[in-house]
Every structure is written in C-alpha cells, then in structure tokens.
C-alpha cells in the first residue's frame, strides 16, 4: 500500500477537472436541438419547430434529449440530483464519451485491471489511447503499488469494475479509497453488478471525491439488456462536460418509456434479484460436488466463476448437452475457468443435470 511519503502518490486535493478535459471539448458548443430550446411543461401546444412528421403514432416526435422524466425517478431512488446523472445508449456509450471528453488520442493513457470487462481495452483502441494493463493480484484485488507506479502525467482514466467481470468479486473498499485519494485523474467504478452485492454503491461517496465516476446499467438486475440503457453518475461538472459531446437524442423514446415502467416496478426487480441470489447459492452448492470443479471463486454478481480441470473440454461437453456457458480460460489469471450465469430455476436444473452427468 502506498504511503504519504510514496513518490508515486498524488494527493487528490490537486484534482482539477479543467486540467484533464480535452482542449477542443472545453471550447465546444453542443448541438442545440429543438427539444433543448423549447422544453414542454405539459401544456397543449402546436409543435412546428422540429421538422417532425405531424401524424401521431406514438414515436413521431423526438424524445426528450435529457430524459428528464426518467432521471427524476432515478435521482429520487439513488438519492442524488438529476444534474449528477447522464444516461446513455448502454454503458458502452457512456464509457466511450469518457474517452472522447478526457483522453487526447495518441498522447494520453488509461489504466485497466485485467481480468476485467473487455470494452475498456476495445474503446482505448478505437480512441487511439494507450491502455496500460495492471494485472489484479492472485486473489483478484487491485495491485495498488503497481497501479500508482504506472500512472504518469498523461494518465486520465482508471477503470475499476466492482463487482468484477469475469471474477465476480468486489474490490476492497480500502483499496479503492486509496486509489481515489492517490490519483488526480478520473476513477471510473463500473457497478454493472452492484444490485447483486451486499456492498454499498460508491454513489454515496460522490460528494467526497470530485474525481469519482460511477456507471451502472439496466441490463443486469433490471433485466433490460435489450433496451440499452446505461447510467453515469458523477459531479455536475463532469456531467456537464459529457453533455457537451453526447448525441442530442442518444436515448430513444421507446427506451425511456420502458425504463420508466421498469424502474418504477421496484417490487418485481427486488424479487427477481432475490430469486437470482437464491439460485446462485444452489448452483454454488452443486458445483462443490462436481468432480472436475477445482475452485469456486467468491462472487457478488449474478454469475459464478469456477476453475475446472479442462475448460475447453468441459465447455464443449456442456454445449453438446444444450447448455451455453462462458469459457474464460484465455483471460489473465483465469486459466481453465468457466463462467456460469445464474438462470431461472428451470434453466439451472438443466445446467445442474448436465454437470452431474459429466461428473459421473
């Protein structure tokens, strides 16, 4: 762990958003759409300002570019202000906006912590930004000393996926605090799986860390992967920068409507999460009895990573039995591992039956 006297430690009090924002973005005037210039207050109006087809069919009008109705609900549920939220066409769009706002192509770099979500690396390549990979420790935790020694004056983003994909574990709160307090760039905590974890979301720490960004999604616990809705929560200053460069209508009307319907159905979401956690425990207990399973890793997500004797063989055998899992053996520190998503009770019965057959 780095100390106050460590030469690689950077005091977070020096963080200045303006210093890491790209020069071309600072002076950018965002596109002003018709729905930005006139925001409806619910009054009956004749809308002749946006060159829309006037014949009503439910989607002939442009959607609210700021998704105000949806943001109001999310802000109340997450106990933050609407100005602290940016919504995107999936979390991947949100992550891409971070590169475009804060990373100068061919000059800057980001840090990712493999094994982790693969889009950080893909987006760094798309945006011509160096991706400096610092492997997790053998117990799947960030290696603070190596991370701090990898940081230089051109390091703009540090991506932390917690609970992590594909390992499933949450990272130590103390370690993340150390990184937040030691890096004067932006720390992006990807919480795609936070709803399955007993750990508190880092959203509650936004006011304490001006360099903290938290991303979440409706794809996992909310069961809405098909509508593509990602959330970014940060200081109002960071959100304002991202609003400058996001497409004006990046979240379509159908997505907004479906998302509002789902996030308001708190009881159904909570019950589904409860059911998934119950099924996760049943699957974990079964994996303990499977002869070719060598290690079952701790998980705070809706999946379990397990080390087996031969991942390629077992993956193929499960396919032959009609069950598709994820072979993660090519990922760093994940040799001969399979990732099992927790399905419905019926789906898990099929998986468990297949595993027991192969284990005999």
C-alpha positions in Angstrom: 0.0 0.0 0.0 1.3 3.4 -0.9 2.1 5.8 1.9 2.0 9.6 2.2 5.8 9.7 1.5 5.5 7.5 -1.5 6.8 9.4 -4.6 4.0 7.8 -6.7 1.3 9.1 -4.5 -0.7 12.1 -5.9 -2.9 14.0 -3.5 -6.5 14.1 -4.7 -6.8 17.7 -3.5 -4.9 18.7 -6.6 -7.6 17.3 -8.9 -8.8 19.8 -11.3 -11.4 18.8 -14.0 -10.3 21.5 -16.3 -6.8 20.2 -16.4 -7.8 16.8 -17.8 -10.6 18.0 -20.2 -9.5 18.0 -23.8 -8.9 21.5 -25.2 -11.3 21.0 -28.1 -14.1 19.9 -25.7 -13.6 23.0 -23.4 -14.5 25.3 -26.2 -17.2 23.2 -27.8 -20.7 24.5 -28.2 -23.0 21.5 -28.1 -25.7 21.0 -30.7 -28.9 22.6 -29.6 -31.9 20.6 -30.7 -35.5 21.8 -30.9 -36.3 19.9 -27.7 -33.4 21.7 -25.9 -34.7 25.1 -26.9 -38.3 24.5 -26.0 -39.0 22.2 -23.1 -42.6 21.3 -22.8 -44.3 22.0 -19.5 -47.2 19.7 -20.4 -49.3 22.4 -22.0 -51.2 21.7 -25.2 -49.0 23.2 -27.9 -48.8 23.0 -31.7 -45.3 21.7 -32.3 -43.9 23.1 -35.6 -40.3 23.6 -34.6 -38.5 20.2 -35.2 -39.5 19.3 -38.8 -41.3 16.2 -37.5 -44.0 14.2 -39.2 -47.1 15.6 -37.6 -49.2 12.4 -37.8 -49.3 10.9 -34.3 -48.2 7.3 -34.0 -46.5 7.3 -30.6 -43.0 7.8 -31.8 -43.3 10.6 -34.5 -41.9 13.2 -32.1 -38.3 13.5 -31.0 -37.6 12.2 -27.5 -36.5 14.4 -24.6 -32.7 14.8 -25.1 -32.2 15.0 -21.4 -34.6 12.2 -20.4 -36.0 14.3 -17.6 -38.8 12.1 -16.6 -36.6 9.0 -16.2 -33.8 11.0 -14.5 -36.2 12.4 -11.9 -37.2 8.8 -10.9 -33.6 7.6 -10.8 -32.4 10.6 -8.9 -35.0 10.1 -6.2 -34.3 6.3 -5.9 -30.5 6.8 -5.8 -30.7 9.9 -3.5 -28.7 12.2 -5.9 -29.6 15.2 -8.0 -30.7 15.0 -11.7 -27.7 17.1 -12.6 -25.4 14.3 -11.4 -26.8 11.8 -13.9 -26.1 11.2 -17.6 -27.9 8.4 -19.5 -26.5 6.6 -22.5 -27.3 4.1 -25.1 -25.9 1.3 -22.9 -23.0 1.8 -20.5 -20.6 1.3 -23.5 -21.7 4.7 -24.9 -21.1 6.3 -21.5 -17.6 4.8 -21.4 -16.8 6.0 -24.9 -17.9 9.5 -24.0 -15.3 9.5 -21.2 -12.5 8.7 -23.6 -13.7 11.4 -26.1 -14.0 14.1 -23.4 -10.9 13.5 -21.4 -8.3 11.5 -23.4 -6.2 13.1 -26.2 -5.6 10.5 -28.9 -2.0 9.3 -29.3 -1.0 11.3 -26.2 -2.9 10.1 -23.1 -3.3 6.7 -21.5 -5.8 4.9 -19.3 -5.3 2.0 -16.8 -7.4 -1.1 -16.7 -7.1 -4.1 -14.4 -7.3 -7.5 -16.1 -9.0 -9.8 -15.9 -11.9 -7.3 -16.4 -14.6 -6.1 -18.8 -13.1 -6.2 -22.3 -14.7 -3.0 -23.6 -12.2 -0.8 -21.8 -9.5 -2.2 -24.0 -11.6 -2.0 -27.1 -12.6 1.6 -26.5 -9.0 2.6 -25.9 -8.1 1.1 -29.3 -10.9 2.9 -31.0 -10.0 6.2 -29.5 -6.2 5.8 -30.0 -5.5 5.9 -26.3 -2.9 3.7 -24.7 -4.3 1.1 -22.4 -1.9 0.3 -19.6 -2.9 -3.0 -18.1 -2.0 -3.8 -14.4 -3.0 -7.3 -13.5 -5.0 -8.0 -10.4 -3.3 -9.8 -7.6 -3.8 -13.6 -7.3 -6.7 -13.0 -5.0 -8.3 -10.8 -7.7 -7.7 -7.4 -6.0 -6.2 -4.2 -7.5 -2.4 -4.0 -7.0 -2.1 -0.5 -5.6 1.6 -0.2 -5.7 1.9 -1.2 -9.4 -1.0 1.0 -10.4 0.5 4.0 -8.8 3.8 3.3 -10.4 2.1 3.0 -13.8 0.5 6.4 -13.5 2.1 9.4 -15.3 1.0 12.9 -16.2 -0.9 11.6 -19.2 -2.9 9.0 -17.3 -6.5 10.3 -17.4 -8.8 7.4 -16.5 -8.6 4.4 -14.2 -11.2 1.7 -14.7 -12.3 -0.3 -11.7 -15.0 -3.0 -12.3 -16.5 -3.9 -8.9 -18.1 -6.4 -8.6 -15.6 -7.5 -11.3 -16.4 -9.3 -14.5 -15.4 -12.1 -15.0 -14.2 -12.9 -11.5 -17.4 -11.9 -9.7 -15.8 -10.4 -6.6 -16.0 -6.9 -5.1 -12.8 -5.0 -4.6 -11.7 -3.9 -1.1 -13.2 -0.5 -0.1 -9.9 0.5 1.5 -8.0 -0.2 -1.8 -10.5 1.8 -3.9 -10.3 4.7 -1.3 -6.5 4.6 -1.6 -6.7 4.9 -5.4 -9.3 7.7 -5.3 -7.1 9.6 -2.9 -3.9 9.0 -4.8 -4.8 9.7 -8.4 -5.6 13.1 -9.9 -7.3 11.7 -12.9 -10.8 10.2 -13.1 -11.6 6.9 -11.3 -14.4 5.1 -13.1 -16.1 2.5 -10.9 -18.2 0.2 -13.1 -21.1 -1.2 -11.0 -22.9 -3.2 -13.6 -23.5 -6.0 -11.0 -23.9 -3.9 -7.8 -27.5 -4.9 -7.3 -26.4 -8.5 -6.6 -23.9 -7.4 -4.0 -24.2 -6.7 -0.3 -21.6 -3.9 -0.7 -22.8 -0.3 -0.8 -22.7 1.6 -4.1 -20.0 4.2 -4.5 -22.7 6.6 -5.5 -22.9 7.6 -1.8 -19.3 8.8 -2.0 -19.7 11.1 -5.0 -19.7 14.3 -2.8 -16.4 13.2 -1.1 -14.4 12.5 -4.3 -14.5 15.0 -7.2 -12.7 12.5 -9.4 -15.2 9.7 -8.9 -17.5 8.4 -11.7 -19.9 5.6 -11.1 -21.5 3.7 -14.0 -24.5 1.3 -13.7 -26.8 -0.4 -16.1 -30.4 -1.6 -16.5 -29.1 -4.7 -18.3 -28.5 -7.0 -15.4 -30.7 -6.8 -12.2 -33.4 -4.9 -14.1 -33.5 -7.4 -16.9 -33.4 -4.8 -19.7 -30.4 -5.7 -21.7 -32.4 -5.3 -24.9 -33.3 -1.6 -24.5 -29.7 -0.4 -24.0 -29.8 2.0 -21.1 -26.6 2.9 -19.2 -26.2 5.3 -16.3 -23.3 7.6 -15.4 -23.2 9.4 -12.0 -20.7 12.0 -11.1 -20.3 15.6 -10.1 -22.4 18.1 -12.0 -19.2 19.5 -13.6 -18.2 16.1 -15.1 -21.8 15.5 -16.3 -21.8 19.0 -17.9 -18.7 18.1 -19.9 -20.2 14.8 -21.1 -23.5 16.6 -22.1 -21.4 18.8 -24.4 -20.4 15.8 -26.6 -23.2 13.3 -26.3 -25.5 12.9 -29.4 -28.7 15.0 -28.9 -31.1 12.1 -28.9 -28.9 9.3 -27.7 -31.7 7.6 -25.7 -34.8 6.9 -27.8 -38.4 7.3 -26.7 -39.2 3.5 -26.5 -36.2 3.0 -24.3 -37.2 5.9 -22.0 -40.8 4.7 -21.7 -39.8 1.1 -21.0 -37.1 2.1 -18.5 -39.6 4.3 -16.6 -42.0 1.4 -16.4 -39.4 -1.0 -15.1 -37.6 1.2 -12.5 -41.0 2.1 -11.0 -41.7 -1.6 -10.5 -39.4 -1.8 -7.5 -41.1 -4.9 -6.0 -40.6 -7.0 -9.2 -37.0 -6.1 -9.6 -36.3 -6.8 -5.9 -38.0 -10.2 -6.1 -36.0 -11.2 -9.2 -32.8 -10.2 -7.6 -33.8 -12.3 -4.5 -34.6 -15.3 -6.7 -31.3 -15.0 -8.6 -29.3 -14.9 -5.3 -31.2 -17.9 -4.1 -30.4 -19.8 -7.3 -26.8 -18.6 -7.2 -26.4 -20.4 -3.8 -28.0 -23.6 -5.1 -25.6 -23.6 -8.1 -22.6 -22.9 -5.8 -23.5 -25.9 -3.6 -23.9 -28.1 -6.7 -20.5 -27.0 -8.0 -18.9 -28.2 -4.8 -20.0 -31.7 -5.6 -18.8 -31.7 -9.3 -15.6 -33.8 -9.5 -13.9 -31.7 -12.2 -14.5 -28.4 -10.5 -11.3 -27.4 -8.6 -12.0 -23.9 -7.3 -15.2 -21.9 -6.9 -14.5 -18.2 -6.6 -16.4 -15.8 -4.3 -19.0 -13.7 -6.2 -21.1 -10.6 -5.6 -22.6 -10.9 -9.1 -25.2 -12.9 -11.0 -22.6 -15.4 -12.1 -20.0 -17.8 -10.7 -16.5 -18.2 -11.9 -15.1 -21.7 -11.4 -11.8 -23.3 -12.2 -12.1 -26.8 -13.8 -9.7 -29.4 -14.9 -10.1 -28.6 -18.7 -12.2 -25.6 -19.6 -12.1 -26.2 -23.3 -13.3 -29.8 -22.9 -16.0 -29.0 -20.4 -17.3 -26.1 -22.4 -17.7 -28.3 -25.4 -19.4 -31.1 -23.4 -21.9 -28.6 -22.0 -22.7 -27.3 -25.4 -23.4 -30.8 -26.6 -25.9 -31.0 -23.7 -27.6 -27.8 -24.8 -26.1 -25.5 -22.2 -24.1 -22.4 -23.1 -21.7 -21.1 -20.5 -18.7 -18.7 -21.0 -15.2 -20.1 -21.4 -12.8 -17.6 -19.8 -9.6 -19.6 -20.0 -7.9 -17.1 -22.3 -8.2 -14.3 -19.8 -5.3 -13.4 -17.5 -5.3 -15.3 -14.2 -8.3 -17.3 -15.4 -6.7 -20.4 -17.0 -9.2 -23.3 -17.2 -12.2 -21.3 -15.8 -15.8 -21.3 -16.8 -18.3 -18.5 -16.0 -21.8 -19.7 -15.1 -24.6 -17.1 -15.4 -27.3 -17.8 -12.9 -30.5 -18.6 -14.8 -34.1 -19.3 -13.8 -34.8 -22.3 -11.5 -35.6 -24.4 -14.6 -32.5 -23.3 -16.5 -30.3 -24.0 -13.5 -31.9 -27.5 -13.3 -30.7 -28.1 -16.9 -27.2 -26.9 -16.0 -27.0 -28.9 -12.8 -28.2 -32.1 -14.5 -25.6 -31.6 -17.2 -22.8 -31.0 -14.7 -23.8 -34.1 -12.7 -23.9 -36.3 -15.8 -20.4 -35.1 -16.8 -19.1 -35.5 -13.2 -20.1 -39.2 -13.1 
